[in-house]
Amino acid sequence: MPEKHRYKFCFGPWNISEGQDPYGPPVRPPRAFEWKLAQLKKLGFDAMMFHDDDAVPDLDSKSESQIRKETKELRKKLDGEGIAAEMVAPRLWFAPQTVDGAYTSNDAKHRQYAIKRSLRSIDIANILGTDILVLWLAREGSYIRESKNARRCVDYLVNAFDKMLTHDKNIRLAIEPKPNEPMDHAYLPTIGHALAVAQLTRDPKRVGCLIESAHAILAGLDPADEIDFAMAFYKLWSLHLNDQNGLKFDQDKPFGSNNLRAAFNQVRALERNGYGQRGEYVCFDVHPFRTTKVEHWLAHLDNSRRTFLKLVEKARSFNEMKAQQLIADRNYQDLDQMVIEHLMGK
């Protein structure tokens, strides 16, 4: 097992949500960004994730100079709080130009809009001091198979990625796969797809991935296996830990709240691969339950971090020598019980 190290933690402004869903309005009043920022250090977090319009609200209505000015002001706030910007992601799923997709829209003007906005996001990332641009390809897929040529859409994606890589020689693109929702089927649904398309770009070394636990589960995959797979390529540059109850909508439950054993195995995978030793953050993309009262608003973030740290202890105290003996004897029945009892404790 790699040398033990201290993990660094992160969340985004959207993780303190007001509880609106497709079936109902908000149930908690909105809080200012400054209030959200102030909660980070109180809860033991080190960095914040940003969509481009989290950093610069109403981004499309502002000039380049105004965007730079507001980003520099945000950087000053972050520095004042001792907080890093972990990543920036272009929010390409809200704009009217991306109804039919962003990089893979059938409308060339809309594809160009998506690329231009992504280049702006890279400029914002540079000012904020992060080299990671996360690409959640929310609408890169189809509802009707006949409406798009999936082969051509791969070319569109590679073209967009190449323009981003050309725009800045230091930026790294971290693709965040998800198999469905909001699309019927996405073009890059898994880590394997993300790493495969990286090889088609002009600089494959700068195209990696971000794993989200719930997205892997939605694809019918085990998040721990996805972590091991990505780290075999040294391409896991960011991480969204959460939980998910089966193949439903994307639930973003607190980490470990639905399947503690699956969470344990994710932590073991991070530990054995030395995740975090090159500066990577453990991010929690979790949301409070809709029933959550204002006074309990931050519990889902605090609980996720506490669960993670307890599972780090469990991973580091797991009797690997005994486990290897059972594996050598092919006694998986006792190994199974050993894991259960280790997680249950005395």
GUSE-995887 format. One line per 5 residues: their letters; for each residue x, y, z of N, C-alpha, C, O. Coordinates in steps of 0.1 Angstrom, whole numbers, plus 5000, padded with zeros to 4 digits. Example, Ala and Ser with C-alpha at 12.3 -4.5 7.8 and 13.67 -1.06 7.14 Angstrom:
% residues 2
AS	5132:4943:5078:5123:4955:5078:5132:4967:5078:5142:4967:5085; 5128:4978:5071:5137:4989:5071:5129:5000:5079:5134:5011:5080
***
This chain:
% residues 346
MPEKH	5009:4988:5000:5000:5000:5000:5009:5012:5000:5019:5013:5007; 5005:5023:4992:5014:5035:4992:5015:5042:5005:5007:5039:5015; 5025:5051:5006:5027:5058:5018:5014:5066:5022:5007:5071:5013; 5011:5065:5035:4998:5072:5039:4999:5087:5037:5010:5093:5039; 4989:5093:5034:4989:5107:5031:4975:5113:5036:4966:5106:5038
RYKFC	4975:5126:5037:4963:5133:5040:4955:5137:5027:4961:5143:5018; 4943:5133:5027:4934:5136:5016:4930:5151:5017:4928:5156:5027; 4928:5157:5005:4922:5171:5004:4908:5170:4999:4905:5162:4990; 4899:5178:5004:4885:5177:5001:4879:5189:4994:4884:5200:4995; 4868:5187:4987:4863:5197:4978:4848:5195:4976:4843:5184:4977
FGPWN	4840:5206:4974:4826:5205:4969:4823:5217:4961:4831:5226:4960; 4812:5217:4955:4808:5229:4946:4796:5236:4952:4789:5231:4960; 4794:5249:4947:4783:5257:4952:4769:5250:4950:4760:5252:4958; 4768:5242:4940:4755:5235:4937:4752:5224:4947:4741:5219:4947; 4762:5220:4955:4760:5209:4965:4753:5214:4977:4749:5206:4986
ISEGQ	4750:5228:4978:4742:5233:4989:4729:5238:4981:4727:5250:4980; 4721:5229:4978:4710:5232:4969:4697:5235:4977:4696:5232:4989; 4687:5241:4970:4675:5245:4976:4664:5235:4976:4653:5237:4982; 4666:5223:4970:4657:5213:4970:4647:5212:4959:4637:5204:4959; 4648:5221:4949:4639:5220:4937:4642:5207:4930:4653:5203:4928
DPYGP	4631:5201:4925:4632:5189:4916:4622:5190:4905:4613:5200:4905; 4621:5181:4896:4612:5182:4885:4597:5182:4889:4588:5185:4882; 4595:5178:4902:4581:5176:4907:4577:5187:4918:4566:5186:4923; 4587:5196:4920:4583:5205:4931:4593:5217:4932:4604:5216:4926; 4589:5228:4938:4597:5240:4939:4607:5239:4950:4608:5229:4957
PVRPP	4616:5249:4951:4626:5249:4962:4619:5248:4976:4607:5253:4978; 4626:5242:4985:4621:5241:4999:4630:5248:5009:4626:5248:5021; 4641:5254:5004:4650:5261:5013:4653:5274:5006:4654:5274:4994; 4655:5285:5013:4658:5298:5007:4673:5298:5001:4681:5291:5007; 4675:5304:4990:4689:5305:4985:4698:5312:4994:4695:5321:5001
RAFEW	4711:5308:4994:4721:5314:5001:4732:5320:4992:4734:5315:4981; 4738:5331:4996:4747:5338:4988:4760:5330:4986:4763:5321:4995; 4767:5332:4975:4779:5324:4973:4789:5327:4984:4796:5317:4988; 4790:5339:4989:4800:5342:5000:4797:5333:5012:4806:5328:5019; 4784:5331:5015:4780:5322:5026:4785:5308:5024:4791:5301:5033
KLAQL	4783:5303:5012:4787:5289:5008:4802:5288:5009:4808:5278:5014; 4809:5298:5004:4824:5298:5005:4829:5297:5019:4838:5290:5022; 4822:5305:5028:4826:5305:5042:4825:5291:5049:4831:5289:5059; 4816:5283:5044:4813:5270:5050:4825:5260:5048:4826:5250:5055; 4832:5262:5037:4842:5252:5033:4852:5249:5044:4853:5238:5048
KKLGF	4859:5259:5049:4869:5257:5059:4863:5252:5072:4869:5244:5079; 4851:5257:5075:4845:5253:5088:4843:5238:5088:4843:5231:5098; 4840:5232:5076:4837:5218:5075:4849:5209:5072:4849:5197:5070; 4861:5216:5071:4873:5208:5068:4876:5206:5054:4883:5197:5050; 4870:5214:5045:4873:5213:5030:4884:5223:5026:4886:5233:5032
DAMMF	4890:5219:5015:4902:5227:5010:4900:5234:4997:4908:5243:4994; 4890:5231:4989:4888:5236:4976:4874:5237:4972:4865:5230:4978; 4871:5244:4962:4857:5245:4956:4858:5242:4941:4867:5247:4934; 4848:5235:4937:4846:5232:4922:4837:5244:4917:4829:5250:4924; 4839:5247:4904:4832:5257:4898:4827:5253:4884:4834:5248:4876
HDDDA	4814:5256:4881:4810:5258:4867:4814:5272:4863:4817:5280:4871; 4815:5274:4850:4820:5287:4845:4811:5298:4850:4816:5309:4854; 4798:5296:4851:4789:5306:4855:4786:5306:4870:4779:5315:4875; 4793:5297:4878:4794:5299:4892:4805:5309:4895:4803:5318:4904; 4815:5309:4887:4826:5318:4888:4822:5332:4883:4825:5342:4890
VPDLD	4815:5333:4872:4811:5345:4866:4796:5344:4862:4793:5339:4851; 4787:5348:4870:4773:5347:4867:4769:5354:4854:4775:5364:4851; 4759:5349:4847:4754:5355:4834:4766:5357:4824:4767:5367:4818; 4774:5347:4823:4786:5347:4816:4784:5352:4801:4792:5360:4796; 4773:5347:4795:4771:5349:4780:4768:5364:4778:4770:5369:4766
SKSES	4764:5371:4788:4760:5386:4786:4772:5395:4788:4770:5407:4787; 4784:5390:4791:4795:5398:4795:4806:5398:4785:4808:5388:4778; 4814:5409:4785:4825:5410:4776:4837:5402:4782:4837:5398:4794; 4847:5400:4773:4859:5393:4778:4866:5400:4790:4870:5394:4799; 4866:5414:4789:4873:5421:4799:4865:5421:4812:4871:5420:4823
QIRKE	4852:5420:4811:4844:5419:4823:4845:5405:4830:4846:5404:4842; 4846:5395:4821:4848:5382:4826:4861:5381:4834:4862:5375:4844; 4872:5386:4828:4885:5386:4834:4885:5393:4848:4890:5389:4858; 4878:5405:4848:4877:5413:4860:4870:5406:4871:4875:5405:4882; 4859:5400:4868:4851:5393:4878:4858:5380:4883:4858:5376:4895
TKELR	4865:5373:4874:4873:5361:4878:4884:5365:4887:4887:5358:4897; 4891:5376:4884:4902:5380:4893:4897:5384:4907:4903:5381:4917; 4885:5390:4907:4879:5393:4920:4876:5380:4928:4878:5380:4940; 4871:5370:4921:4868:5357:4927:4881:5351:4932:4882:5346:4944; 4891:5352:4924:4904:5346:4929:4909:5353:4941:4915:5346:4950
KKLDG	4907:5366:4942:4911:5373:4954:4903:5368:4967:4909:5366:4977; 4890:5365:4965:4882:5360:4976:4887:5346:4980:4889:5344:4992; 4890:5338:4970:4895:5324:4973:4908:5325:4981:4910:5318:4991; 4917:5333:4976:4930:5334:4982:4929:5339:4997:4936:5335:5006; 4919:5349:4999:4917:5354:5012:4912:5344:5022:4915:5345:5034
EGIAA	4905:5334:5017:4899:5323:5025:4909:5311:5026:4906:5302:5034; 4920:5312:5018:4929:5300:5018:4923:5288:5011:4925:5277:5015; 4915:5291:5001:4907:5280:4994:4912:5280:4979:4914:5290:4973; 4914:5268:4974:4918:5266:4960:4906:5264:4951:4895:5260:4956; 4908:5267:4938:4898:5263:4928:4902:5249:4923:4913:5248:4917
EMVAP	4894:5239:4925:4898:5225:4921:4896:5224:4905:4905:5218:4899; 4886:5229:4900:4883:5227:4885:4873:5238:4881:4867:5244:4889; 4872:5239:4868:4862:5247:4861:4855:5238:4851:4862:5231:4844; 4842:5239:4849:4835:5232:4839:4825:5241:4832:4818:5248:4838; 4825:5241:4818:4815:5249:4811:4802:5243:4813:4799:5231:4811
RLWFA	4792:5251:4817:4778:5246:4819:4771:5248:4805:4765:5258:4802; 4771:5237:4798:4766:5237:4784:4753:5231:4782:4748:5228:4771; 4746:5228:4793:4733:5221:4792:4721:5231:4796:4710:5226:4794; 4724:5243:4800:4713:5252:4803:4710:5262:4791:4699:5267:4790; 4720:5264:4783:4719:5275:4772:4709:5271:4761:4708:5259:4758
PQTVD	4701:5280:4756:4692:5277:4745:4699:5271:4733:4693:5264:4725; 4712:5275:4731:4719:5270:4719:4723:5255:4720:4727:5249:4711; 4720:5249:4732:4725:5235:4734:4713:5225:4736:4714:5215:4741; 4701:5230:4731:4689:5221:4732:4692:5208:4725:4687:5197:4730; 4698:5208:4713:4701:5196:4705:4715:5191:4707:4721:5184:4698
GAYTS	4721:5194:4719:4735:5191:4721:4744:5203:4720:4739:5213:4715; 4756:5202:4725:4765:5213:4725:4776:5210:4714:4774:5215:4703; 4786:5203:4717:4796:5200:4707:4791:5191:4696:4797:5191:4685; 4780:5184:4698:4775:5175:4688:4761:5179:4682:4754:5171:4677; 4758:5192:4684:4745:5197:4679:4745:5195:4663:4756:5195:4657
NDAKH	4734:5194:4658:4733:5193:4643:4734:5207:4637:4736:5208:4625; 4734:5218:4645:4735:5231:4640:4750:5236:4642:4755:5236:4654; 4757:5239:4631:4771:5243:4632:4773:5255:4641:4783:5256:4648; 4764:5265:4640:4765:5277:4648:4765:5273:4663:4772:5279:4671; 4757:5264:4667:4756:5260:4681:4768:5252:4685:4772:5253:4697
RQYAI	4774:5244:4677:4786:5238:4680:4797:5248:4682:4805:5246:4692; 4797:5258:4674:4807:5269:4676:4805:5276:4689:4815:5280:4696; 4792:5279:4693:4789:5285:4706:4795:5276:4717:4802:5282:4726; 4793:5263:4717:4798:5255:4728:4813:5255:4729:4819:5256:4740; 4820:5255:4717:4835:5256:4717:4839:5269:4723:4849:5270:4731
KRSLR	4833:5280:4718:4837:5293:4723:4835:5295:4738:4844:5300:4745; 4824:5290:4743:4822:5290:4757:4832:5282:4765:4836:5286:4776; 4836:5271:4760:4846:5262:4766:4860:5269:4767:4867:5268:4776; 4863:5276:4756:4876:5284:4756:4875:5295:4767:4885:5297:4773; 4864:5301:4768:4862:5311:4779:4864:5304:4793:4870:5310:4802
SIDIA	4859:5292:4794:4860:5285:4807:4875:5282:4810:4879:5282:4821; 4883:5279:4799:4897:5277:4801:4904:5289:4806:4912:5289:4815; 4900:5301:4801:4906:5314:4805:4902:5316:4820:4911:5321:4827; 4890:5313:4824:4886:5314:4838:4894:5305:4847:4899:5309:4857; 4896:5293:4842:4904:5283:4850:4918:5288:4852:4924:5287:4863
NILGT	4924:5294:4842:4938:5299:4843:4939:5310:4854:4948:5310:4862; 4929:5319:4854:4929:5330:4864:4927:5324:4878:4933:5329:4887; 4919:5314:4879:4916:5308:4892:4927:5299:4897:4927:5295:4908; 4936:5295:4888:4948:5287:4892:4946:5273:4891:4953:5265:4899; 4937:5268:4883:4935:5253:4881:4938:5250:4866:4935:5258:4857
DILVL	4944:5238:4864:4946:5234:4850:4936:5223:4846:4938:5216:4836; 4925:5221:4853:4916:5211:4850:4903:5217:4845:4896:5224:4852; 4899:5213:4833:4886:5217:4827:4878:5204:4827:4881:5194:4819; 4867:5203:4835:4859:5191:4835:4848:5193:4824:4842:5203:4823; 4846:5182:4817:4836:5181:4806:4826:5171:4809:4828:5159:4807
WLARE	4814:5175:4815:4803:5167:4817:4795:5168:4804:4789:5179:4802; 4794:5158:4796:4789:5159:4782:4774:5156:4783:4769:5147:4777; 4767:5165:4790:4753:5162:4794:4743:5160:4782:4735:5151:4783; 4745:5168:4772:4735:5166:4761:4742:5161:4748:4737:5162:4737; 4754:5155:4750:4761:5149:4738:4756:5134:4737:4762:5125:4741
GSYIR	4745:5133:4730:4738:5120:4728:4726:5122:4719:4725:5132:4712; 4717:5113:4720:4705:5115:4712:4692:5109:4719:4694:5100:4727; 4681:5115:4716:4668:5109:4720:4663:5100:4709:4657:5090:4712; 4665:5104:4697:4661:5096:4685:4673:5092:4677:4680:5101:4672; 4676:5079:4676:4689:5075:4669:4690:5081:4655:4701:5084:4651
ESKNA	4679:5081:4648:4680:5086:4634:4683:5101:4633:4686:5106:4622; 4682:5108:4644:4684:5123:4644:4699:5127:4643:4702:5138:4639; 4708:5118:4646:4722:5121:4646:4730:5109:4641:4726:5098:4641; 4741:5112:4635:4751:5103:4630:4762:5101:4642:4770:5110:4643; 4761:5090:4649:4770:5089:4661:4785:5088:4657:4793:5093:4664
RRCVD	4788:5083:4645:4802:5083:4640:4806:5097:4638:4818:5101:4642; 4798:5106:4632:4802:5119:4629:4803:5127:4642:4811:5136:4644; 4794:5123:4652:4795:5130:4665:4808:5128:4672:4813:5137:4680; 4814:5116:4671:4827:5114:4676:4837:5124:4670:4846:5129:4677; 4836:5126:4657:4845:5136:4651:4843:5150:4656:4852:5157:4659
YLVNA	4830:5153:4659:4827:5166:4664:4833:5168:4678:4839:5178:4681; 4832:5157:4686:4838:5158:4700:4853:5160:4699:4859:5168:4706; 4860:5152:4691:4874:5153:4690:4878:5167:4684:4888:5172:4689; 4871:5172:4675:4874:5186:4670:4873:5196:4681:4881:5205:4682; 4862:5195:4689:4861:5204:4701:4872:5203:4711:4878:5213:4715
FDKML	4875:5190:4714:4886:5188:4724:4899:5193:4718:4907:5199:4726; 4902:5191:4705:4914:5196:4699:4915:5212:4700:4926:5217:4702; 4904:5218:4698:4904:5233:4699:4908:5238:4713:4915:5248:4715; 4903:5230:4723:4906:5234:4737:4920:5231:4740:4927:5239:4746; 4926:5220:4735:4940:5217:4738:4949:5227:4731:4960:5230:4736
THDKN	4945:5232:4719:4953:5241:4712:4952:5255:4718:4962:5262:4719; 4941:5258:4724:4939:5271:4731:4948:5273:4742:4953:5285:4744; 4951:5263:4749:4960:5264:4761:4969:5252:4762:4963:5240:4763; 4982:5253:4762:4991:5242:4762:4992:5234:4776:4997:5223:4776; 4986:5240:4786:4987:5234:4799:4974:5228:4804:4974:5220:4814
IRLAI	4963:5232:4798:4950:5227:4803:4949:5212:4801:4953:5206:4791; 4942:5205:4811:4939:5191:4810:4924:5190:4810:4917:5196:4818; 4919:5181:4801:4905:5179:4799:4901:5166:4807:4906:5155:4804; 4893:5168:4817:4888:5156:4825:4873:5153:4821:4864:5161:4825; 4871:5143:4813:4858:5139:4808:4851:5132:4820:4856:5122:4826
EPKPN	4839:5136:4822:4830:5130:4833:4819:5122:4826:4809:5128:4822; 4821:5109:4825:4811:5101:4817:4798:5099:4826:4798:5099:4838; 4787:5098:4818:4774:5094:4824:4766:5087:4813:4766:5092:4802; 4760:5076:4816:4754:5068:4805:4741:5074:4799:4737:5072:4788; 4733:5081:4808:4720:5086:4804:4716:5098:4814:4723:5100:4823
EPMDH	4705:5104:4811:4700:5115:4819:4709:5127:4818:4719:5127:4825; 4706:5138:4811:4693:5140:4805:4691:5133:4791:4679:5133:4787; 4701:5128:4785:4699:5121:4772:4694:5107:4774:4696:5101:4785; 4688:5102:4764:4684:5088:4764:4697:5079:4765:4697:5070:4773; 4706:5082:4756:4719:5075:4756:4730:5086:4753:4728:5094:4744
AYLPT	4741:5085:4761:4752:5095:4759:4762:5088:4750:4764:5076:4750; 4770:5096:4743:4780:5091:4734:4793:5086:4741:4799:5077:4736; 4796:5091:4753:4807:5087:4760:4802:5083:4774:4803:5090:4784; 4796:5071:4775:4789:5067:4788:4798:5062:4799:4793:5061:4810; 4810:5058:4796:4819:5051:4806:4833:5057:4806:4836:5064:4796
IGHAL	4841:5053:4816:4855:5057:4816:4862:5051:4804:4871:5058:4798; 4859:5039:4800:4865:5033:4788:4863:5041:4776:4872:5043:4768; 4851:5046:4774:4848:5054:4762:4856:5067:4763:4861:5072:4753; 4856:5073:4775:4864:5086:4776:4879:5084:4773:4884:5092:4766; 4885:5074:4778:4899:5071:4776:4902:5067:4761:4912:5070:4756
AVAQL	4892:5061:4755:4894:5057:4741:4893:5069:4732:4902:5070:4723; 4884:5078:4734:4883:5090:4726:4895:5099:4728:4899:5107:4719; 4901:5098:4740:4913:5106:4743:4924:5103:4732:4932:5112:4729; 4925:5091:4728:4935:5086:4719:4934:5092:4705:4943:5092:4697; 4922:5098:4702:4920:5104:4689:4923:5119:4689:4923:5125:4678
TRDPK	4926:5125:4700:4929:5139:4701:4943:5142:4698:4952:5133:4697; 4946:5154:4696:4960:5159:4692:4970:5157:4704:4982:5156:4701; 4965:5156:4716:4974:5154:4728:4968:5145:4738:4963:5150:4748; 4968:5132:4736:4961:5123:4745:4965:5123:4759:4958:5120:4768; 4978:5127:4762:4983:5128:4775:4975:5138:4783:4975:5138:4796
RVGCL	4969:5148:4777:4961:5159:4784:4946:5156:4784:4939:5166:4787; 4942:5145:4781:4928:5141:4781:4926:5129:4790:4930:5118:4787; 4920:5132:4802:4918:5121:4812:4903:5121:4816:4894:5123:4808; 4901:5118:4829:4887:5116:4833:4884:5120:4847:4893:5122:4855; 4872:5121:4850:4866:5123:4863:4856:5112:4865:4847:5110:4857
IESAH	4857:5105:4876:4847:5094:4879:4837:5099:4889:4841:5105:4900; 4824:5097:4887:4814:5099:4897:4808:5086:4900:4804:5078:4892; 4807:5083:4913:4802:5070:4918:4789:5067:4912:4787:5056:4906; 4779:5076:4913:4765:5074:4908:4765:5071:4893:4757:5063:4889; 4773:5078:4886:4773:5076:4871:4778:5062:4867:4772:5056:4858
AILAG	4788:5057:4875:4792:5044:4872:4781:5034:4875:4779:5024:4868; 4774:5036:4886:4764:5027:4890:4752:5027:4880:4746:5017:4877; 4749:5039:4875:4739:5040:4865:4742:5033:4852:4734:5029:4844; 4755:5031:4850:4760:5023:4838:4761:5008:4841:4765:5001:4833; 4756:5005:4853:4757:4991:4857:4771:4986:4861:4774:4974:4860
LDPAD	4780:4995:4864:4794:4992:4867:4797:4995:4882:4789:5001:4889; 4808:4989:4886:4812:4991:4900:4822:5003:4900:4832:5003:4893; 4819:5013:4908:4828:5025:4908:4843:5022:4912:4852:5028:4907; 4845:5012:4921:4859:5008:4925:4866:5003:4913:4878:5006:4911; 4859:4995:4904:4866:4990:4892:4869:5001:4882:4880:5001:4876
EIDFA	4860:5011:4881:4862:5022:4873:4874:5030:4878:4882:5035:4870; 4876:5032:4891:4887:5039:4896:4900:5031:4893:4910:5038:4888; 4901:5018:4895:4912:5011:4892:4916:5012:4877:4927:5013:4873; 4906:5011:4868:4908:5011:4854:4914:5025:4850:4924:5025:4843; 4908:5036:4855:4913:5049:4851:4927:5051:4856:4935:5057:4849
MAFYK	4930:5046:4868:4943:5048:4874:4954:5039:4868:4966:5042:4869; 4950:5029:4861:4959:5020:4854:4965:5029:4842:4976:5026:4838; 4957:5039:4838:4962:5048:4827:4968:5061:4833:4972:5069:4825; 4968:5062:4846:4972:5075:4853:4963:5086:4848:4968:5097:4846; 4950:5084:4846:4942:5094:4840:4930:5098:4849:4921:5105:4845
LWSLH	4930:5094:4862:4920:5099:4871:4924:5112:4878:4932:5112:4887; 4919:5123:4873:4924:5136:4877:4914:5143:4887:4918:5153:4893; 4902:5138:4888:4893:5143:4897:4882:5132:4900:4882:5122:4894; 4874:5135:4911:4866:5124:4916:4854:5130:4922:4855:5139:4930; 4842:5125:4919:4829:5129:4926:4824:5117:4933:4818:5108:4927
LNDQN	4826:5116:4946:4821:5105:4954:4807:5108:4959:4804:5119:4963; 4798:5099:4957:4784:5100:4962:4778:5086:4963:4786:5076:4963; 4765:5084:4963:4759:5071:4963:4746:5071:4955:4741:5082:4952; 4742:5059:4952:4731:5057:4943:4723:5045:4946:4729:5034:4948; 4710:5045:4946:4702:5033:4948:4697:5028:4935:4686:5030:4930
GLKFD	4706:5020:4928:4703:5013:4916:4702:5022:4904:4706:5033:4904; 4695:5016:4894:4694:5022:4881:4682:5032:4880:4673:5029:4873; 4683:5043:4887:4672:5052:4887:4678:5066:4882:4688:5066:4875; 4671:5076:4886:4676:5090:4883:4689:5092:4891:4692:5085:4901; 4697:5102:4887:4710:5105:4894:4707:5111:4908:4702:5122:4909
QDKPF	4709:5103:4918:4704:5107:4932:4714:5115:4940:4710:5123:4948; 4727:5114:4937:4737:5122:4945:4735:5120:4960:4736:5130:4967; 4733:5108:4965:4732:5106:4979:4745:5108:4986:4756:5107:4979; 4745:5110:4999:4758:5111:5006:4766:5099:5005:4761:5088:5003; 4779:5100:5004:4789:5089:5002:4787:5078:5012:4787:5081:5024
GSNNL	4785:5066:5007:4783:5055:5016:4770:5053:5022:4768:5043:5030; 4760:5061:5019:4747:5061:5025:4739:5049:5020:4730:5045:5027; 4741:5044:5008:4733:5034:5003:4740:5020:5003:4734:5010:5006; 4753:5020:5000:4760:5008:4999:4774:5010:5005:4784:5014:4999; 4775:5007:5018:4787:5010:5026:4799:5001:5020:4810:5006:5020
RAAFN	4796:4989:5017:4807:4980:5012:4812:4986:4998:4825:4985:4996; 4804:4990:4990:4808:4996:4977:4817:5008:4980:4827:5011:4973; 4813:5016:4989:4821:5028:4993:4834:5024:4998:4844:5030:4995; 4835:5014:5007:4847:5008:5012:4857:5004:5001:4869:5007:5001; 4851:4998:4991:4860:4993:4980:4865:5005:4971:4875:5004:4965
QVRAL	4857:5015:4970:4862:5027:4963:4873:5033:4971:4883:5037:4965; 4872:5034:4984:4883:5040:4992:4896:5031:4991:4907:5036:4990; 4894:5018:4991:4905:5008:4989:4912:5010:4976:4924:5010:4975; 4904:5013:4965:4910:5015:4952:4918:5028:4952:4929:5028:4946; 4913:5038:4958:4920:5051:4959:4933:5049:4967:4944:5054:4963
ERNGY	4932:5042:4978:4944:5039:4986:4955:5032:4978:4967:5035:4979; 4951:5021:4972:4961:5012:4966:4968:5019:4953:4979:5015:4949; 4961:5029:4948:4966:5036:4936:4973:5049:4940:4978:5056:4931; 4973:5052:4953:4979:5065:4957:4972:5077:4952:4978:5088:4950; 4959:5077:4950:4951:5089:4946:4953:5100:4957:4952:5097:4969
GQRGE	4956:5112:4952:4958:5123:4961:4972:5127:4963:4975:5138:4967; 4981:5117:4960:4995:5120:4962:5001:5129:4952:5013:5134:4953; 4994:5132:4941:4999:5141:4930:4990:5154:4931:4989:5161:4921; 4984:5156:4942:4976:5169:4944:4961:5168:4941:4954:5178:4942; 4956:5156:4937:4942:5154:4934:4933:5156:4946:4938:5153:4958
YVCFD	4921:5160:4944:4912:5163:4955:4901:5152:4955:4898:5146:4945; 4896:5149:4967:4884:5141:4968:4872:5150:4969:4870:5158:4979; 4864:5150:4959:4852:5159:4958:4839:5151:4961:4838:5139:4957; 4830:5157:4968:4817:5151:4971:4807:5158:4963:4804:5170:4965; 4801:5151:4953:4790:5157:4945:4777:5152:4951:4771:5143:4945
VHPFR	4773:5157:4962:4762:5152:4970:4752:5163:4972:4756:5175:4972; 4739:5160:4974:4729:5169:4976:4721:5166:4989:4720:5154:4992; 4716:5176:4996:4708:5173:5008:4695:5167:5004:4690:5170:4993; 4690:5158:5012:4676:5153:5009:4666:5165:5008:4668:5175:5015; 4656:5163:5000:4647:5174:4998:4640:5178:5012:4636:5189:5013
TTKVE	4639:5168:5021:4632:5171:5034:4641:5178:5043:4637:5182:5054; 4654:5181:5040:4663:5187:5049:4659:5201:5053:4656:5209:5045; 4660:5204:5066:4657:5217:5072:4669:5226:5070:4681:5221:5069; 4667:5239:5070:4678:5248:5069:4689:5246:5079:4701:5247:5076; 4685:5243:5091:4695:5241:5102:4704:5228:5100:4714:5227:5107
HWLAH	4700:5220:5091:4707:5207:5088:4713:5208:5074:4717:5197:5069; 4714:5219:5068:4717:5221:5054:4730:5215:5050:4732:5210:5039; 4740:5215:5059:4754:5211:5055:4757:5197:5059:4768:5192:5057; 4748:5190:5065:4751:5177:5071:4755:5167:5060:4764:5158:5063; 4749:5167:5048:4753:5157:5038:4767:5158:5034:4774:5148:5031
LDNSR	4773:5171:5034:4787:5173:5031:4796:5168:5042:4806:5161:5040; 4792:5172:5055:4800:5168:5066:4800:5153:5068:4810:5147:5071; 4788:5147:5066:4786:5132:5068:4795:5125:5057:4801:5115:5060; 4795:5130:5045:4802:5123:5034:4817:5123:5037:4824:5113:5035; 4822:5134:5042:4836:5135:5046:4840:5126:5057:4850:5119:5057
RTFLK	4831:5126:5068:4833:5118:5079:4833:5103:5075:4841:5095:5080; 4823:5099:5067:4823:5085:5062:4835:5081:5055:4841:5071:5057; 4840:5090:5046:4852:5087:5038:4864:5085:5047:4871:5076:5046; 4866:5094:5057:4877:5093:5066:4877:5080:5075:4887:5074:5077; 4865:5076:5079:4863:5064:5086:4866:5052:5077:4872:5042:5082
LVEKA	4863:5052:5065:4866:5041:5056:4881:5041:5052:4886:5031:5049; 4887:5053:5052:4902:5053:5051:4908:5045:5062:4917:5037:5060; 4903:5047:5074:4908:5040:5086:4906:5025:5084:4914:5016:5087; 4894:5021:5079:4890:5007:5077:4899:5001:5066:4903:4990:5067; 4902:5009:5055:4910:5004:5045:4925:5001:5050:4931:4991:5046
RSFNE	4930:5010:5058:4943:5010:5062:4945:4999:5074:4956:4995:5076; 4934:4996:5080:4935:4986:5091:4930:4972:5087:4930:4962:5094; 4926:4971:5074:4922:4958:5069:4934:4948:5069:4945:4951:5064; 4931:4936:5073:4942:4926:5075:4945:4920:5061:4940:4910:5057; 4954:4927:5053:4957:4923:5040:4964:4909:5039:4962:4901:5030
MKAQQ	4972:4906:5050:4979:4894:5050:4970:4882:5051:4971:4872:5044; 4960:4884:5060:4950:4873:5062:4941:4872:5049:4938:4861:5045; 4938:4883:5043:4930:4883:5031:4937:4876:5020:4931:4868:5012; 4950:4878:5019:4958:4871:5008:4959:4856:5010:4959:4848:5001; 4959:4852:5023:4959:4838:5026:4946:4832:5022:4946:4821:5016
LIADR	4935:4838:5024:4922:4833:5020:4921:4833:5005:4915:4824:4999; 4926:4843:4998:4926:4843:4984:4934:4832:4978:4930:4825:4968; 4946:4830:4984:4954:4819:4979:4948:4805:4981:4950:4796:4972; 4939:4804:4991:4932:4791:4994:4919:4791:4986:4911:4782:4987; 4916:4802:4979:4903:4804:4971:4891:4803:4981:4881:4798:4977
NYQDL	4893:4807:4993:4883:4807:5003:4876:4820:5003:4877:4828:5013; 4868:4823:4993:4862:4836:4991:4850:4837:5001:4846:4848:5004; 4845:4826:5005:4834:4826:5015:4838:4833:5028:4831:4842:5033; 4850:4829:5033:4855:4835:5045:4860:4849:5043:4859:4858:5052; 4865:4851:5031:4869:4865:5027:4857:4874:5027:4858:4886:5032
DQMVI	4846:4870:5022:4834:4878:5022:4830:4881:5036:4826:4893:5039; 4830:4871:5045:4826:4874:5059:4836:4883:5066:4832:4891:5074; 4849:4881:5063:4859:4889:5069:4857:4904:5066:4858:4913:5074; 4853:4907:5053:4850:4921:5049:4838:4926:5057:4838:4937:5062; 4828:4918:5058:4815:4922:5065:4818:4925:5079:4814:4936:5085
EHLMG	4825:4916:5086:4828:4918:5100:4838:4930:5102:4837:4937:5113; 4847:4932:5093:4856:4944:5094:4848:4957:5094:4851:4966:5101; 4838:4957:5085:4830:4969:5083:4821:4971:5095:4818:4982:5099; 4816:4960:5101:4807:4961:5112:4814:4965:5125:4808:4971:5134; 4827:4961:5126:4834:4964:5138:4830:4955:5150:4822:4946:5148
K	4837:4958:5161:4834:4949:5173:4822:4954:5180:4819:4949:5191
***
